[in-house]
Amino acid sequence: MADFELGVGIGWRSEIDLTVERMAGVDFVEVVAENIKPAALPESLRVLRGRGLPVVPHGVSLGVGGAQPPDPERLAHLAACAQALDSPLVSEHLAFVRAGGVEAGHLLPVPRTREALDVIADNVRRAQDALPVPLALENVAAIFGWPEDELTDGEFLAELVERTGVHLLIDVANLYTNQVNLGLSAVAALDALPLSQLAYVHVAGGHEHGGIWHDTHTATVPQEILDILTELCARTTPPGVLLEWDDDYPSDAALVGELDRIRTAMSLGTTRHAP
């Protein structure tokens, strides 16, 4: 198991900075790296760091899943964020985000082929070499699969971990999204993933529209996603579990209630998990 002790946390957003500061039961926070300047950190993050809370920079634009090597400037920014925040790790997405200078504007799934795996493993190693702390990669929500895919998500991530030693950020809401939209079993994915490399877990809500699940991070977490978290905790003890909420923010009490629901789902799985 990855050597992190994070607990239960919430994504820090400037719109809810005071809420996060006064919320009980927050053990760590995550901040979108592209939204901060390491040389001029928001006061709220300095307050949380002063209390000893770990702060994890979470990148959304590195694009290790592309054909080009990671951009040195983006890597330098992630590294500077980690140093400024004294972070235990940095997280990013296993995603394709740009090609030929054109931005996709979305975290797209990578082609799960052995050829792509060779390129992505090299990109991950370059990123690891440029960062002062361990890197964790997040599985993404998909609305399509590439026709030439040779490996499942779990198989692809397992081999990537074996080649690079990269840690994993498992988003159970994304597993649910892929289950609803693509018919890919979330439980089967958990069984295939190398959970020994788990750094932490994402949980979030969303909306169904026209039979498609949209991972919007703007709603209460459905029980089906918490059930996947329980299944994960029945297999391993995650170092951390974090709630993502990005817009249409509810009351402080509602956010505290979401963290309580997460803890309940975790405890249900822990009782089934034989150490």
Disulfide bonds with the S-S distance in Angstrom:
none
